[in-house]
Amino acid sequence: YLTSEIPFVILPQILCAVQNDEFCIGKGKTCNNSFIKSRSLFSQKSLLSLTNSSSLVASASRCHSSSTSIDNNCAVFENLPWTNAIYCVANWMIAFADVRGIQVMCMKVLPFLLENEEHRITAQRIGFADIVLRAMVYFPNNAELHTAAFHTLVLLARPLGMKEGMLFYISMLNSSSIFNVGSSCSKCGIAVMLDSMQRFATNEFLQAMSCWSMVNIALVPPQKSMLVKLGGISAAADAMLEHPLSAEVQFRSLFALINLVVPSAPTINSGSLSDSSSNMDSLGGESVLVDIIDDSIEQVANLVVVAMKNFFSSESILNRACLVLYNISLNESYHSTLIWTPNLYQMLEWSIVNFPTDITLQESAEGTLVRLNQTLSDNDEMRLSFFSQLQNQRIPSAAECSNIFSDT
């Protein structure tokens, strides 16, 4: 599945698809044979630009009122050769931009291709994310297409040489923007993604996949800042609220929140990141970013604790939950919120006792408790009030954990 012959595996499916009169074309029209046959699958013509700017703006503006423009030259693909898999799929997606079935088919193949780093580098270089976003805008109400698009974005945004969601600073140095540099595509692209999450709020699988894509997108500081400013934290929180008993949604949302709840450190990267960061000026500077995070901390802390209670036996979910709380605790001004979040302190203690072999969980949970205890030791009134509530409480056993916190 990693060779240049991959597209020819799906070629018979595409040839069948374009003969099927039931395939949907943009704006609700129906495809017909004469229309499809007038196109050449192997055309060498210059490829179309990303999308009509008004269409993208209409979609993006529903997500955030600041996303009101996009460069007409966001991406222009001209005469891509038919020499490898990525170019072939790009050519097909552009040539048949208004045929939903072909768009879905191509995006279901892309994740297999993008597992290969050479293909991923090629896709990033030609701006494949823009082709994916174009399809999302052209078919705004198709959940299957949007889910496949998010899966493709997950792979496109994966750091080279690493797996998705690496938690350390080195992953940020090895990550590059998947959106075109020097244009407003990053802002509008993220707006389209968040708009899709809002439109398909009840679709569990799409919400999990979209939160997964945010994990990798947030590894690039300018993209992360844009994601937060356009409502990324709220989108992840809404997914958790809408699907409280979905382990996949909770896990992916927590994973996304790990990096979103802390402002990005200044980066020393050249070229692309500094260029793309200039696109954020219209949404405000770092102070706006901090204000958004400040406003979300209470809700995030409560949702994290609810997830820990609902999935008390899931080591992976508790691991991510403890990492979110650890990152929040890095800011001393949030300690009071964490301390007074119902059952947060107890769940951290419970996690430490019940998962002694998970080093990451142990370090993050213990680090959070150390910081909270330091704050309590510096404030006698808060300490007395807090520990008086814990006096008769103990860490629950695994069997008791699902019932003992039923007050939330």
C-alpha positions in Angstrom: 0.0 0.0 0.0 3.0 2.3 0.1 4.0 2.1 -3.6 3.2 4.4 -6.4 0.9 1.8 -7.9 -1.7 2.4 -5.1 -4.0 4.6 -7.1 -4.4 1.9 -9.8 -5.8 -0.4 -7.1 -8.7 2.0 -6.7 -8.9 2.9 -10.4 -11.5 0.3 -11.2 -13.7 1.6 -8.3 -13.3 5.2 -9.6 -14.1 4.2 -13.2 -17.3 2.4 -11.9 -18.1 5.4 -9.7 -18.1 7.9 -12.5 -20.5 5.7 -14.5 -23.0 5.6 -11.6 -25.7 8.2 -12.1 -26.5 8.2 -8.4 -23.3 9.9 -7.4 -24.0 13.4 -6.0 -22.5 16.5 -7.5 -22.1 19.8 -5.7 -25.2 21.8 -4.7 -27.5 18.7 -4.9 -27.3 18.1 -8.6 -27.1 14.6 -10.0 -24.2 13.4 -12.0 -24.9 12.0 -15.5 -22.8 9.9 -17.9 -22.3 12.6 -20.5 -21.0 15.0 -17.9 -18.5 12.5 -16.5 -17.4 11.2 -19.8 -16.6 14.8 -20.9 -13.8 14.7 -18.4 -10.5 12.9 -18.9 -9.3 10.9 -15.9 -5.8 11.3 -17.2 -6.0 14.9 -18.2 -2.8 16.9 -18.1 -4.6 20.2 -18.0 -3.7 22.9 -15.4 -5.5 22.0 -12.2 -8.1 24.2 -10.5 -7.4 26.6 -7.6 -8.4 25.6 -4.1 -11.9 26.8 -4.0 -14.2 29.8 -4.7 -13.3 32.2 -1.9 -16.9 33.1 -1.1 -17.8 29.4 -0.5 -14.9 28.9 2.0 -15.7 32.2 3.7 -19.4 31.3 4.1 -18.4 28.0 5.8 -15.6 29.5 7.9 -17.7 32.5 9.1 -20.1 30.2 10.8 -17.3 29.0 13.0 -15.8 32.4 13.8 -16.8 35.9 12.7 -13.1 36.9 12.3 -12.6 34.4 9.5 -13.9 36.6 6.7 -11.3 36.4 4.0 -9.0 34.0 2.1 -6.4 34.5 -0.5 -7.6 33.6 -4.0 -4.2 32.0 -4.5 -4.3 29.8 -1.4 -3.3 26.9 -3.6 -3.0 26.4 -7.3 -2.0 23.0 -8.6 -0.7 23.1 -12.1 0.3 20.1 -14.2 1.2 17.7 -11.5 2.8 14.7 -13.1 1.4 11.2 -12.8 4.6 9.8 -11.3 3.6 8.8 -7.8 0.6 8.0 -5.7 0.1 11.4 -4.1 0.1 13.3 -7.4 -2.3 10.8 -8.9 -4.8 11.2 -6.0 -4.4 15.0 -6.0 -5.1 15.0 -9.8 -8.3 12.9 -9.3 -9.6 15.0 -6.4 -9.1 18.2 -8.3 -10.5 16.9 -11.7 -13.5 15.4 -10.0 -13.9 18.1 -7.2 -17.7 18.0 -7.5 -18.1 14.2 -7.4 -18.7 13.2 -3.8 -18.1 9.5 -4.2 -14.6 10.0 -5.8 -13.6 12.5 -3.1 -14.6 10.0 -0.3 -12.9 7.1 -2.1 -9.6 9.0 -2.5 -9.6 10.2 1.1 -10.2 6.7 2.4 -7.0 5.6 0.5 -4.9 8.6 1.6 -4.3 7.5 5.3 -2.7 4.3 4.0 -0.4 6.3 1.7 0.4 8.9 4.3 1.7 6.4 6.8 4.8 6.4 4.5 6.9 9.5 5.4 8.0 10.1 1.8 4.4 10.3 0.7 3.6 12.5 3.6 6.4 14.9 2.8 5.2 15.1 -0.8 1.6 15.7 0.3 2.7 18.5 2.7 4.9 20.1 0.0 2.1 20.4 -2.6 -0.4 21.6 0.1 -2.7 18.5 0.1 -4.5 19.9 3.2 -6.0 22.6 0.9 -7.5 19.9 -1.4 -9.0 18.2 1.6 -10.5 21.4 2.9 -11.9 22.2 -0.5 -13.9 18.9 -0.4 -15.2 19.7 3.1 -16.4 23.1 1.9 -17.9 21.7 -1.4 -19.9 19.0 0.5 -20.7 20.6 3.9 -23.4 18.2 4.9 -21.8 14.8 4.2 -20.5 13.2 7.5 -18.8 10.3 5.8 -16.7 12.7 3.7 -15.8 15.0 6.6 -14.8 12.0 8.8 -12.5 10.7 6.0 -11.1 14.3 5.6 -10.3 14.5 9.3 -8.5 11.1 9.2 -6.4 12.4 6.3 -5.6 15.6 8.2 -4.5 13.4 11.2 -1.8 11.8 9.0 -0.9 15.0 7.2 -0.2 16.8 10.5 1.8 13.9 12.0 5.4 15.0 12.9 8.0 13.5 10.7 9.8 10.7 12.3 7.3 10.5 15.2 3.8 9.4 16.1 0.8 11.7 16.5 0.5 13.6 19.7 4.1 13.7 20.9 4.0 15.6 24.1 7.5 17.1 24.1 9.0 20.3 22.7 11.1 18.4 20.2 8.0 17.4 18.4 7.1 21.0 17.8 10.6 21.6 16.3 10.0 18.6 13.9 6.5 19.7 12.9 5.6 22.0 10.0 2.4 23.7 9.1 0.1 21.7 6.9 -1.5 24.9 5.6 -0.1 27.2 3.0 2.5 29.6 4.5 2.0 33.4 4.1 -1.7 33.3 3.4 -4.9 33.2 5.4 -5.5 29.5 4.6 -4.4 28.5 8.1 -7.1 30.6 9.7 -9.8 29.6 7.3 -8.8 26.0 7.2 -9.0 25.6 11.0 -12.3 27.5 10.9 -13.7 25.0 8.4 -12.6 22.1 10.7 -14.3 23.6 13.7 -17.4 24.4 11.7 -17.6 20.8 10.8 -17.3 19.7 14.4 -20.2 22.0 15.3 -22.3 20.8 12.4 -21.8 17.1 13.2 -21.9 17.4 17.0 -23.9 14.2 17.4 -21.6 12.1 15.2 -19.5 10.2 17.7 -16.9 8.8 15.2 -16.4 12.2 13.5 -16.0 14.0 16.8 -13.3 11.4 17.8 -11.5 11.8 14.5 -11.7 15.6 14.5 -10.2 15.8 18.1 -7.5 13.4 16.9 -6.6 15.8 14.1 -6.4 18.7 16.6 -3.8 16.7 18.6 -1.3 16.9 15.7 -2.3 20.4 14.4 -1.7 21.8 17.9 2.0 20.7 17.7 2.8 23.7 15.5 2.7 26.8 17.7 1.0 29.2 15.2 -1.6 26.5 14.3 -2.2 25.9 18.0 -2.7 29.6 18.7 -5.1 29.9 15.8 -6.9 26.7 16.9 -7.4 28.1 20.5 -8.5 31.6 19.2 -11.1 30.1 16.8 -12.6 27.9 19.6 -10.6 24.7 19.6 -10.9 24.2 23.4 -14.6 24.8 23.3 -14.9 22.3 20.4 -13.1 19.6 22.4 -15.2 20.4 25.5 -18.4 20.2 23.5 -17.4 16.8 22.2 -16.8 15.6 25.7 -20.2 17.0 26.9 -22.1 15.5 23.9 -20.5 12.0 24.2 -19.7 11.5 27.9 -19.7 7.7 27.6 -17.7 7.3 24.4 -14.2 6.2 25.4 -12.8 7.2 22.0 -14.2 10.7 22.1 -13.0 11.2 25.7 -9.6 9.9 25.0 -9.1 12.0 21.8 -10.5 15.1 23.4 -8.3 14.8 26.5 -5.3 14.2 24.2 -6.1 17.4 22.3 -6.5 19.4 25.5 -3.1 18.5 26.8 -1.4 21.0 24.5 -4.3 23.4 24.1 -4.6 24.4 27.7 -1.2 26.0 27.9 0.1 28.9 25.8 2.9 28.0 23.3 6.5 28.7 24.3 8.3 31.0 21.8 9.9 28.9 19.1 13.2 29.3 17.4 12.2 27.9 14.0 12.9 29.7 10.8 10.8 30.6 7.8 7.4 29.0 7.7 6.4 29.3 11.3 7.2 32.9 11.7 5.6 33.7 8.4 2.3 31.9 9.3 2.2 33.4 12.7 1.7 36.8 11.2 -1.7 35.7 10.1 -3.0 35.7 13.6 -2.8 39.4 14.1 -6.4 39.9 13.2 -7.5 37.7 16.1 -5.4 39.4 18.7 -2.1 38.7 20.3 -0.9 36.5 23.2 -3.1 38.3 25.7 -6.2 37.2 23.8 -5.0 33.6 23.8 -4.4 33.7 27.6 -7.8 35.2 28.2 -9.5 32.4 26.2 -7.6 29.7 28.2 -8.4 31.4 31.5 -12.1 31.4 30.7 -12.1 27.7 29.8 -10.1 26.2 32.7 -13.0 25.7 35.1 -15.1 23.8 32.5 -12.1 21.8 31.3 -11.1 20.7 34.9 -14.7 19.6 35.6 -14.9 17.6 32.3 -11.5 16.0 33.0 -12.8 14.7 36.4 -16.0 13.5 34.9 -14.0 11.5 32.3 -11.8 10.1 35.1 -14.9 8.9 37.0 -16.7 7.4 34.0 -13.6 5.6 32.8 -11.9 4.9 36.1 -10.6 1.5 34.9 -9.1 2.9 31.6 -5.4 3.5 32.2 -5.0 5.4 28.9 -7.8 7.8 29.6 -6.6 8.5 33.1 -3.1 8.9 31.8 -4.2 11.7 29.4 -6.5 13.2 32.1 -3.6 13.5 34.5 -1.5 15.2 31.8 -4.2 17.8 31.2 -4.3 18.6 34.9 -0.6 18.6 35.1 -0.3 21.2 32.3 -3.1 23.3 33.9 -1.2 23.2 37.3 1.8 24.8 35.7 0.1 28.1 36.0 -0.2 29.0 39.7 -3.3 31.2 39.1 -5.3 28.1 38.2 -4.5 26.2 41.4 -7.5 27.6 43.3 -9.8 26.4 40.4 -8.2 22.9 40.5 -8.4 22.7 44.3 -12.1 23.5 44.4 -13.1 21.3 41.5 -15.2 18.5 43.1 -13.3 15.2 43.5 -10.3 16.3 41.4 -7.8 15.9 44.3 -9.2 12.5 45.2 -9.1 11.2 41.6 -5.5 12.2 41.3 -4.7 10.2 44.5 -6.8 7.3 43.3 -5.0 7.2 40.0 -1.6 7.1 41.7 -2.6 4.2 43.9 -4.3 2.1 41.2 -1.9 2.5 38.3 1.6 2.3 39.9 3.3 1.0 36.8 2.3 3.9 34.5 5.3 6.2 34.9 3.8 9.1 32.9 0.6 9.0 34.9 2.6 8.8 38.2 4.8 11.8 37.4 2.0 14.0 36.1 -0.5 13.2 38.9 2.2 13.5 41.6 3.5 16.8 40.1 0.0 18.2 40.1 -0.6 17.3 43.7 2.8 18.7 44.8 1.9 22.1 43.3 -1.6 22.1 44.8 -0.2 21.1 48.2 2.3 23.9 48.0 -0.5 26.4 47.3 -2.5 25.0 50.2 0.5 25.2 52.6 0.8 28.9 51.7 -2.8 29.7 52.5 -3.9 28.6 56.0 -7.6 29.5 55.5 -7.8 27.6 52.2 -5.9 24.6 53.6 -8.2 24.3 56.7 -11.3 24.6 54.6 -10.2 22.2 52.0 -8.9 19.4 54.2 -11.9 19.6 56.5 -13.9 18.4 53.6 -11.5 15.5 53.0 -11.2 14.4 56.6 -13.7 11.5 56.4 -13.0 10.6 52.8 -10.7 8.0 51.5 -9.4 6.8 48.1 -12.1 4.5 46.7 -11.5 1.0 45.5 -12.0 0.2 41.8 -15.3 -1.4 42.6 -16.6 1.6 44.5 -15.3 4.3 42.1 -18.2 4.3 39.7 -20.7 5.0 42.4 -19.0 7.0 45.0 -18.9 10.2 42.9 -22.5 10.1 41.6 -23.1 13.7 42.6 -21.5 15.1 39.4 
